Amino acid sequence: MDQSKEKFAQLQELIDSHRNQPGALMPVLQGAQGIFGCVSEDVQKFIAEGLGVTLSEVYGVATFYAQFSLHPKGKYLISVCLGTACYVKGSQSVLDKLSEVLEIPVGGTTPDGKFTLEATRCLGACGLAPVMMINGEVYGRLTPDAVPAIIEKYKAKD
């Protein structure tokens, strides 16, 4: 609980530093995302009260921009490209295999908080299609058969 109080104290400082500035909501949400790892409902309420805006305004901005997450993400963020080049070369099968191996849906996080699985539109590595990225590390020319070994590598890290 002390850690939570500490985080909310940090958020309060951030709100205080941006209060009465035009467009304060965006930098406060970005800061909150950095502090908490997401902008959950309690964080949104705190921001709304602190900035004197409605909760619906905070929620609207938080859900409009893809950079914000309403739920905590896993330690390892797995992004699978579903852009045209990757999709044509089989990225949907890779994504399906990841979902099966991790036992979570796309957009979900494993119960242990270790992995979050996301589908993205383009990772900018079309020549390596199909591609996925795990915390910035790119894996290209993937097949569904390669997925279990890659996941095991990350499970073994902890």
DOLO-594268 format. One record per residue: residue in one letter; z, y, x of N, C-alpha, C in turn. Coordinates in Angstrom, 1 decimal. Atoms other than C-alpha are relative to their C-alpha. Layout:
BEGIN
+------+--------+--------+--------+--------+---------+--------+--------+--------+--------+
! miro !    nup ! nnorth !  neast !   caup ! canorth ! caeast !    cup ! cnorth !  ceast !
+------+--------+--------+--------+--------+---------+--------+--------+--------+--------+
!    A !      Z !      Y !      X !      Z !       Y !      X !      Z !      Y !      X !
...
+------+--------+--------+--------+--------+---------+--------+--------+--------+--------+
This chain:
BEGIN
+------+--------+--------+--------+--------+---------+--------+--------+--------+--------+
! miro !    nup ! nnorth !  neast !   caup ! canorth ! caeast !    cup ! cnorth !  ceast !
+------+--------+--------+--------+--------+---------+--------+--------+--------+--------+
!    M !    0.0 !   -1.2 !    0.8 !    0.0 !     0.0 !    0.0 !    0.0 !    1.3 !    0.9 !
!    D !   -0.1 !   -1.2 !   -0.9 !    0.7 !     2.4 !    2.9 !   -1.4 !    0.4 !    0.4 !
!    Q !    1.3 !   -0.3 !   -0.4 !   -2.9 !     2.0 !    4.0 !   -0.8 !    0.7 !   -1.1 !
!    S !    0.6 !   -0.6 !    1.1 !   -4.1 !     2.9 !    0.6 !    0.4 !    1.5 !   -0.2 !
!    K !   -0.5 !   -1.4 !    0.1 !   -1.9 !     6.0 !    0.5 !   -0.6 !    0.9 !    1.1 !
!    E !    0.6 !   -0.7 !   -1.1 !   -3.2 !     7.0 !    3.9 !   -1.5 !    0.3 !   -0.3 !
!    K !    1.4 !   -0.3 !    0.4 !   -6.8 !     6.7 !    2.7 !   -0.1 !    1.1 !   -1.0 !
!    F !    0.1 !   -1.1 !    1.1 !   -6.2 !     8.8 !   -0.4 !    0.5 !    1.3 !    0.6 !
!    A !   -0.3 !   -1.3 !   -0.7 !   -4.5 !    11.4 !    1.9 !   -1.2 !    0.5 !    0.7 !
!    Q !    1.2 !   -0.5 !   -0.7 !   -7.6 !    11.5 !    4.0 !   -1.0 !    0.5 !   -1.0 !
!    L !    0.9 !   -0.4 !    1.0 !   -9.7 !    11.8 !    0.9 !    0.4 !    1.4 !   -0.6 !
!    Q !   -0.5 !   -1.3 !    0.4 !   -7.5 !    14.7 !   -0.3 !   -0.3 !    1.1 !    0.9 !
!    E !    0.3 !   -1.0 !   -1.1 !   -8.0 !    16.5 !    3.0 !   -1.5 !    0.4 !   -0.1 !
!    L !    1.4 !   -0.2 !    0.1 !  -11.7 !    16.0 !    2.6 !   -0.4 !    0.9 !   -1.3 !
!    I !    0.2 !   -0.8 !    1.2 !  -11.7 !    17.4 !   -1.0 !    0.5 !    1.4 !    0.2 !
!    D !   -0.5 !   -1.3 !   -0.3 !   -9.6 !    20.3 !    0.1 !   -0.9 !    0.8 !    0.9 !
!    S !    0.9 !   -0.7 !   -0.9 !  -12.1 !    21.2 !    2.8 !   -1.3 !    0.4 !   -0.6 !
!    H !    1.3 !   -0.3 !    0.7 !  -15.0 !    21.2 !    0.4 !    0.2 !    0.7 !   -1.4 !
!    R !   -0.3 !   -0.6 !    1.3 !  -13.3 !    22.6 !   -2.7 !   -0.7 !    1.4 !   -0.1 !
!    N !    0.6 !   -1.3 !    0.3 !  -15.1 !    25.6 !   -4.2 !   -1.3 !    0.2 !    0.8 !
!    Q !    1.3 !   -0.2 !   -0.7 !  -18.2 !    25.0 !   -2.1 !   -1.1 !   -0.5 !   -0.9 !
!    P !    1.1 !    0.5 !    0.8 !  -21.6 !    24.6 !   -3.9 !   -0.4 !   -1.4 !    0.6 !
!    G !    0.4 !    1.3 !   -0.4 !  -22.7 !    21.0 !   -3.8 !    1.0 !   -0.9 !    0.7 !
!    A !   -1.1 !    0.7 !   -0.7 !  -19.3 !    19.7 !   -2.7 !    0.0 !   -1.5 !   -0.3 !
!    L !   -0.2 !    1.4 !    0.5 !  -19.6 !    16.4 !   -4.6 !   -0.7 !   -1.0 !    1.0 !
!    M !    0.7 !    1.0 !   -0.8 !  -22.2 !    14.8 !   -2.3 !    0.8 !   -0.2 !    1.4 !
!    P !   -0.7 !    0.3 !   -1.2 !  -20.3 !    15.3 !    1.0 !    1.3 !   -0.7 !   -0.2 !
!    V !   -1.2 !    0.7 !    0.3 !  -17.1 !    14.2 !   -0.6 !   -0.2 !   -1.4 !   -0.3 !
!    L !    0.4 !    1.5 !    0.3 !  -18.7 !    11.0 !   -2.0 !   -0.3 !   -0.7 !    1.3 !
!    Q !    0.3 !    0.7 !   -1.3 !  -20.1 !    10.3 !    1.5 !    1.2 !   -0.2 !    0.8 !
!    G !   -1.2 !    0.2 !   -0.8 !  -16.8 !    10.8 !    3.1 !    0.9 !   -1.1 !   -0.6 !
!    A !   -0.7 !    1.1 !    0.6 !  -15.1 !     8.6 !    0.5 !   -0.5 !   -1.3 !    0.2 !
!    Q !    0.6 !    1.3 !   -0.3 !  -17.6 !     5.9 !    1.1 !    0.4 !   -0.4 !    1.4 !
!    G !   -0.5 !    0.3 !   -1.4 !  -16.7 !     6.1 !    4.8 !    1.4 !   -0.4 !    0.1 !
!    I !   -1.4 !    0.3 !    0.0 !  -13.0 !     6.0 !    4.1 !    0.3 !   -1.3 !   -0.6 !
!    F !   -0.3 !    1.2 !    0.8 !  -12.9 !     3.3 !    1.5 !   -1.0 !   -1.2 !    0.1 !
!    G !    1.1 !    1.0 !    0.0 !  -16.2 !     1.4 !    2.1 !   -0.7 !   -0.1 !   -1.3 !
!    C !    0.7 !   -0.1 !    1.3 !  -17.1 !     2.1 !   -1.5 !    0.6 !    1.1 !   -0.8 !
!    V !   -0.6 !   -1.1 !    0.9 !  -16.5 !     4.6 !   -4.3 !    0.3 !   -0.7 !   -1.3 !
!    S !   -0.5 !    0.7 !    1.2 !  -14.6 !     2.5 !   -6.8 !    0.4 !    1.0 !   -1.1 !
!    E !   -0.3 !   -0.9 !    1.1 !  -13.5 !     3.8 !  -10.1 !    1.2 !    0.9 !    0.3 !
!    D !   -1.2 !   -0.8 !   -0.3 !  -10.1 !     4.9 !   -8.9 !   -0.3 !    1.1 !    1.0 !
!    V !    0.4 !   -1.0 !   -1.0 !  -11.7 !     6.8 !   -6.0 !   -0.8 !    1.1 !   -0.7 !
!    Q !    0.8 !   -0.9 !    0.7 !  -14.2 !     8.4 !   -8.4 !    0.9 !    0.9 !   -0.9 !
!    K !   -1.0 !   -0.8 !    0.8 !  -11.3 !     9.5 !  -10.7 !    0.7 !    1.1 !    0.9 !
!    F !   -0.7 !   -0.9 !   -1.0 !   -9.5 !    11.0 !   -7.7 !   -0.9 !    1.2 !    0.4 !
!    I !    0.9 !   -1.0 !   -0.4 !  -12.6 !    12.9 !   -6.6 !   -0.3 !    1.0 !   -1.2 !
!    A !    0.2 !   -0.9 !    1.2 !  -13.3 !    14.2 !  -10.2 !    1.2 !    1.0 !   -0.2 !
!    E !   -1.1 !   -0.9 !    0.2 !   -9.8 !    15.5 !  -10.6 !    0.1 !    1.0 !    1.2 !
!    G !   -0.2 !   -0.9 !   -1.2 !   -9.7 !    17.0 !   -7.0 !   -1.1 !    1.1 !    0.0 !
!    L !    1.0 !   -1.0 !    0.0 !  -13.0 !    18.8 !   -7.4 !   -0.2 !    0.8 !   -1.4 !
!    G !    0.1 !   -0.6 !    1.3 !  -12.6 !    19.7 !  -11.1 !   -1.3 !   -0.2 !   -0.7 !
!    V !    1.3 !    0.4 !    0.7 !  -15.7 !    17.9 !  -12.3 !    0.3 !   -1.2 !   -0.9 !
!    T !   -0.2 !    1.1 !    0.9 !  -16.1 !    15.3 !  -14.9 !   -0.2 !   -1.4 !    0.8 !
!    L !    0.2 !    1.3 !   -0.5 !  -15.8 !    11.6 !  -14.1 !   -1.5 !   -0.5 !   -0.1 !
!    S !    1.4 !    0.4 !    0.2 !  -19.3 !    11.1 !  -15.6 !   -0.9 !    0.6 !    1.0 !
!    E !    0.8 !   -0.7 !   -1.0 !  -20.7 !    13.6 !  -13.1 !    0.1 !   -0.8 !    1.3 !
!    V !   -0.2 !    0.8 !   -1.2 !  -19.2 !    11.7 !  -10.2 !   -0.7 !   -1.3 !    0.0 !
!    Y !    0.6 !    1.3 !    0.2 !  -20.3 !     8.4 !  -11.6 !   -1.5 !    0.1 !    0.1 !
!    G !    1.4 !   -0.2 !    0.1 !  -23.8 !     9.7 !  -12.2 !   -0.6 !    0.2 !    1.4 !
!    V !    0.4 !   -0.2 !   -1.3 !  -24.2 !    10.8 !   -8.6 !    0.2 !   -1.3 !    0.8 !
!    A !   -0.3 !    1.2 !   -0.7 !  -22.6 !     7.7 !   -7.2 !   -0.9 !   -1.2 !   -0.3 !
!    T !    0.9 !    1.1 !    0.4 !  -24.9 !     5.4 !   -9.2 !   -1.5 !    0.4 !    0.3 !
!    F !    1.4 !   -0.5 !   -0.2 !  -28.1 !     7.5 !   -8.6 !   -0.4 !   -0.3 !    1.4 !
!    Y !    0.4 !    0.1 !   -1.4 !  -28.1 !     7.3 !   -4.8 !    0.4 !   -1.4 !    0.5 !
!    A !   -0.2 !    1.4 !   -0.5 !  -28.5 !     3.8 !   -3.2 !    1.0 !    0.0 !    1.1 !
!    Q !   -1.0 !    0.1 !   -1.1 !  -26.2 !     4.8 !   -0.3 !    1.4 !   -0.2 !   -0.4 !
!    F !   -1.3 !    0.2 !    0.5 !  -23.2 !     4.6 !   -2.5 !    0.2 !   -1.4 !   -0.6 !
!    S !   -0.4 !    1.3 !    0.6 !  -21.5 !     1.3 !   -3.5 !    1.2 !    0.2 !   -0.8 !
!    L !   -1.2 !    0.0 !    0.9 !  -19.1 !     0.9 !   -6.4 !    1.0 !   -1.1 !    0.3 !
!    H !   -0.9 !    1.2 !   -0.4 !  -17.7 !    -2.3 !   -4.9 !    0.0 !   -0.2 !    1.5 !
!    P !    0.0 !    0.2 !   -1.5 !  -16.6 !    -3.2 !   -1.4 !   -1.1 !   -0.9 !    0.4 !
!    K !    1.1 !    0.8 !   -0.6 !  -19.3 !    -4.7 !    0.8 !    0.7 !   -1.0 !    1.0 !
!    G !   -0.5 !    0.9 !   -1.0 !  -18.7 !    -7.7 !    3.0 !   -0.1 !    0.4 !    1.4 !
!    K !    0.0 !   -0.3 !   -1.4 !  -18.1 !    -7.7 !    6.7 !   -1.5 !    0.0 !    0.5 !
!    Y !    1.4 !    0.1 !   -0.4 !  -21.7 !    -8.8 !    7.1 !   -0.9 !    0.3 !   -1.1 !
!    L !    0.9 !   -0.4 !    1.0 !  -24.3 !    -7.0 !    5.1 !   -1.4 !   -0.6 !    0.3 !
!    I !    1.2 !    0.6 !   -0.1 !  -27.4 !    -9.1 !    4.6 !   -1.0 !    0.6 !   -0.9 !
!    S !    1.1 !   -0.7 !    0.8 !  -30.6 !    -7.2 !    3.5 !   -1.2 !   -0.8 !    0.2 !
!    V !    1.3 !    0.7 !   -0.1 !  -33.7 !    -9.2 !    2.7 !   -1.1 !    0.9 !   -0.5 !
!    C !    1.1 !   -0.9 !    0.4 !  -36.9 !    -7.3 !    2.5 !   -0.9 !   -0.7 !   -1.0 !
!    L !    0.9 !    0.5 !    1.1 !  -38.9 !    -7.8 !   -0.7 !   -1.3 !    0.9 !   -0.1 !
!    G !    1.2 !   -0.8 !    0.0 !  -41.6 !    -5.3 !    0.3 !   -1.3 !   -0.9 !    0.0 !
!    T !    1.3 !    0.8 !    0.2 !  -45.3 !    -6.4 !   -0.1 !   -0.2 !   -1.0 !    1.1 !
!    A !    0.3 !    1.0 !   -1.1 !  -45.8 !    -8.0 !    3.3 !    1.0 !   -1.1 !    0.1 !
!    C !   -1.0 !    1.0 !   -0.1 !  -42.5 !    -9.8 !    3.3 !   -0.1 !   -0.9 !   -1.2 !
!    Y !    0.1 !    0.8 !    1.2 !  -42.9 !   -10.9 !   -0.3 !   -1.1 !   -1.0 !    0.0 !
!    V !    1.2 !    0.9 !   -0.1 !  -46.4 !   -12.3 !    0.2 !    0.3 !   -1.2 !    1.0 !
!    K !   -0.2 !    1.1 !   -1.0 !  -45.1 !   -14.3 !    3.2 !    1.3 !   -0.8 !   -0.3 !
!    G !   -1.0 !    0.9 !    0.4 !  -42.2 !   -15.8 !    1.3 !    1.5 !    0.5 !    0.0 !
!    S !   -1.4 !   -0.5 !   -0.1 !  -39.1 !   -13.5 !    1.4 !    0.8 !   -0.4 !   -1.2 !
!    Q !   -0.8 !    0.3 !    1.1 !  -38.2 !   -14.4 !   -2.1 !    0.7 !   -1.4 !    0.2 !
!    S !   -0.6 !    1.4 !   -0.3 !  -37.6 !   -18.1 !   -1.0 !    1.1 !    0.1 !    1.0 !
!    V !   -1.1 !   -0.3 !   -1.0 !  -35.5 !   -16.8 !    1.9 !    1.2 !    0.5 !   -0.8 !
!    L !   -1.0 !   -0.6 !    0.8 !  -33.5 !   -14.7 !   -0.5 !    0.7 !   -1.0 !   -0.9 !
!    D !   -0.6 !    1.1 !    0.8 !  -33.0 !   -17.6 !   -2.9 !    0.8 !   -1.0 !    0.8 !
!    K !   -0.7 !    0.9 !   -0.8 !  -31.9 !   -19.8 !   -0.1 !    1.4 !    0.6 !    0.5 !
!    L !   -1.3 !   -0.7 !   -0.4 !  -29.3 !   -17.2 !    1.1 !    0.9 !    0.0 !   -1.2 !
!    S !   -0.9 !    0.0 !    1.2 !  -28.0 !   -17.0 !   -2.5 !    0.6 !   -1.3 !   -0.2 !
!    E !   -0.5 !    1.4 !    0.1 !  -27.7 !   -20.8 !   -2.6 !    1.1 !   -0.3 !    1.1 !
!    V !   -0.9 !    0.3 !   -1.1 !  -26.0 !   -21.1 !    0.8 !    1.3 !    0.8 !   -0.1 !
!    L !   -1.2 !   -0.9 !    0.1 !  -23.6 !   -18.2 !    0.2 !    0.7 !   -0.2 !   -1.3 !
!    E !   -0.6 !    0.2 !    1.3 !  -23.0 !   -19.2 !   -3.4 !    0.3 !    1.3 !   -0.7 !
!    I !   -0.2 !   -1.3 !    0.7 !  -23.4 !   -15.6 !   -4.6 !   -1.4 !    0.5 !   -0.5 !
!    P !    1.3 !   -0.6 !    0.5 !  -26.1 !   -13.7 !   -6.6 !   -0.4 !    1.1 !    0.9 !
!    V !    0.5 !   -1.2 !   -0.7 !  -28.2 !   -11.0 !   -5.1 !    0.9 !    1.2 !   -0.5 !
!    G !   -0.9 !   -1.1 !    0.3 !  -25.9 !    -7.9 !   -5.0 !    1.4 !   -0.4 !    0.0 !
!    G !   -1.4 !    0.5 !    0.0 !  -22.8 !   -10.1 !   -4.7 !    0.6 !    0.0 !    1.4 !
!    T !   -0.8 !    0.1 !   -1.2 !  -20.1 !   -10.4 !   -2.1 !    0.7 !   -1.3 !   -0.1 !
!    T !   -0.8 !    1.2 !    0.0 !  -18.5 !   -13.7 !   -1.1 !    1.4 !    0.2 !   -0.3 !
!    P !   -1.4 !   -0.2 !    0.4 !  -15.0 !   -14.2 !   -2.4 !    0.9 !    0.3 !    1.2 !
!    D !   -0.7 !   -0.3 !   -1.2 !  -13.7 !   -14.1 !    1.2 !   -0.3 !    1.4 !    0.6 !
!    G !    0.4 !   -1.4 !   -0.5 !  -15.3 !   -10.6 !    1.7 !   -0.8 !    0.0 !    1.3 !
!    K !    0.7 !    0.1 !   -1.3 !  -17.4 !   -11.9 !    4.6 !   -1.4 !    0.5 !   -0.1 !
!    F !    1.5 !   -0.2 !    0.1 !  -21.0 !   -11.6 !    3.3 !   -0.3 !    0.8 !   -1.3 !
!    T !    0.6 !   -0.7 !    1.2 !  -22.8 !    -9.2 !    0.9 !   -1.5 !   -0.2 !    0.1 !
!    L !    1.5 !    0.3 !    0.0 !  -26.4 !   -10.1 !   -0.1 !   -0.7 !    1.0 !   -0.8 !
!    E !    0.8 !   -1.0 !    0.7 !  -28.9 !    -7.4 !   -1.0 !   -1.5 !   -0.2 !    0.2 !
!    A !    1.5 !    0.0 !   -0.2 !  -32.6 !    -7.2 !   -1.6 !   -0.4 !    1.5 !    0.2 !
!    T !    0.5 !   -1.3 !   -0.3 !  -34.4 !    -4.2 !   -0.2 !   -1.5 !    0.1 !   -0.1 !
!    R !    1.5 !   -0.2 !    0.2 !  -37.9 !    -2.8 !   -0.5 !   -0.7 !   -0.1 !    1.3 !
!    C !    0.7 !    0.1 !   -1.3 !  -38.8 !    -2.4 !    3.2 !    1.0 !    0.3 !    1.1 !
!    L !   -0.9 !   -0.2 !   -1.2 !  -37.0 !    -2.8 !    6.5 !   -0.8 !    0.5 !    1.2 !
!    G !    0.8 !   -0.6 !   -1.0 !  -39.9 !    -1.4 !    8.5 !   -0.4 !   -0.9 !    1.1 !
!    A !    0.4 !    1.0 !   -1.0 !  -40.7 !    -4.6 !   10.4 !   -1.1 !   -1.0 !   -0.6 !
!    C !    1.0 !    0.8 !    0.7 !  -43.8 !    -5.8 !    8.4 !   -0.7 !   -1.0 !    0.9 !
!    G !    0.7 !    0.9 !   -0.9 !  -45.3 !    -7.4 !   11.4 !    0.8 !   -1.3 !    0.3 !
!    L !   -0.8 !    1.2 !   -0.2 !  -42.4 !    -9.9 !   11.5 !    0.3 !   -0.7 !   -1.3 !
!    A !   -0.2 !    0.5 !    1.3 !  -42.6 !   -10.7 !    7.8 !    0.0 !   -1.6 !   -0.1 !
!    P !   -1.1 !   -0.6 !    0.8 !  -40.6 !   -12.2 !    6.1 !    1.2 !    0.4 !    0.9 !
!    V !   -1.1 !   -0.6 !   -0.8 !  -37.6 !   -10.2 !    7.5 !    1.3 !    0.1 !   -0.8 !
!    M !   -1.3 !   -0.4 !    0.5 !  -33.9 !    -9.9 !    6.9 !    0.7 !    0.7 !    1.1 !
!    M !   -0.8 !   -0.7 !   -1.0 !  -31.3 !    -7.8 !    8.6 !    1.4 !   -0.3 !   -0.3 !
!    I !   -1.5 !    0.2 !    0.2 !  -27.6 !    -8.6 !    9.1 !    0.7 !    1.0 !    0.9 !
!    N !   -0.7 !   -1.0 !   -0.7 !  -25.6 !    -5.6 !   10.1 !   -0.9 !    0.6 !    1.1 !
!    G !    0.9 !   -0.6 !   -1.0 !  -28.6 !    -4.1 !   11.9 !   -0.8 !   -1.0 !    0.9 !
!    E !    0.7 !    1.0 !   -0.8 !  -29.7 !    -7.3 !   13.6 !   -1.2 !   -0.6 !   -0.8 !
!    V !    1.2 !    0.4 !    0.7 !  -33.3 !    -8.2 !   12.6 !   -0.4 !   -1.4 !    0.3 !
!    Y !    0.4 !    1.4 !   -0.1 !  -34.4 !   -11.7 !   11.9 !   -1.4 !   -0.1 !   -0.7 !
!    G !    1.4 !    0.0 !    0.5 !  -38.2 !   -12.1 !   11.5 !   -0.6 !   -1.4 !   -0.1 !
!    R !    0.7 !    1.3 !    0.2 !  -40.7 !   -14.8 !   10.6 !    0.9 !   -1.1 !   -0.5 !
!    L !   -1.0 !    0.9 !    0.6 !  -38.0 !   -16.5 !    8.5 !   -0.6 !   -1.0 !   -0.9 !
!    T !    0.2 !    1.1 !    1.0 !  -38.2 !   -19.7 !    6.5 !    1.3 !   -0.3 !   -0.6 !
!    P !   -1.2 !    0.4 !    0.6 !  -35.7 !   -20.9 !    4.1 !    0.8 !   -1.0 !    0.8 !
!    D !   -0.7 !    1.0 !   -0.9 !  -34.9 !   -23.8 !    6.5 !    0.9 !    0.7 !    1.1 !
!    A !   -0.7 !   -0.7 !   -1.1 !  -33.7 !   -21.2 !    9.1 !    1.3 !    0.6 !   -0.5 !
!    V !   -1.1 !   -0.7 !    0.5 !  -31.1 !   -19.7 !    6.8 !    1.4 !   -0.6 !    0.3 !
!    P !   -1.3 !    0.6 !   -0.2 !  -28.2 !   -22.2 !    7.0 !    0.5 !    0.2 !    1.5 !
!    A !   -0.4 !   -0.1 !   -1.4 !  -28.1 !   -22.0 !   10.9 !    0.4 !    1.5 !    0.3 !
!    I !   -0.3 !   -1.4 !   -0.2 !  -28.1 !   -18.2 !   10.8 !    1.3 !    0.4 !   -0.6 !
!    I !   -1.3 !   -0.3 !    0.7 !  -25.3 !   -18.0 !    8.3 !    1.2 !   -0.7 !    0.8 !
!    E !   -1.0 !    0.7 !   -0.7 !  -23.3 !   -20.6 !   10.3 !    0.4 !    0.8 !    1.3 !
!    K !   -0.3 !   -0.9 !   -1.2 !  -23.6 !   -18.3 !   13.4 !    1.0 !    1.1 !   -0.3 !
!    Y !   -0.9 !   -1.1 !    0.4 !  -21.9 !   -15.5 !   11.5 !    1.4 !   -0.6 !   -0.4 !
!    K !   -1.3 !    0.6 !    0.4 !  -19.2 !   -17.8 !   10.0 !    0.8 !   -0.4 !    1.2 !
!    A !   -0.7 !    0.4 !   -1.2 !  -18.4 !   -19.0 !   13.5 !    0.6 !    1.1 !    0.8 !
!    K !   -0.5 !   -1.2 !   -0.8 !  -17.8 !   -15.5 !   14.8 !    1.5 !    0.3 !   -0.3 !
!    D !   -1.4 !   -0.3 !    0.4 !  -14.4 !   -15.3 !   13.0 !    0.9 !   -1.1 !    0.1 !
+------+--------+--------+--------+--------+---------+--------+--------+--------+--------+
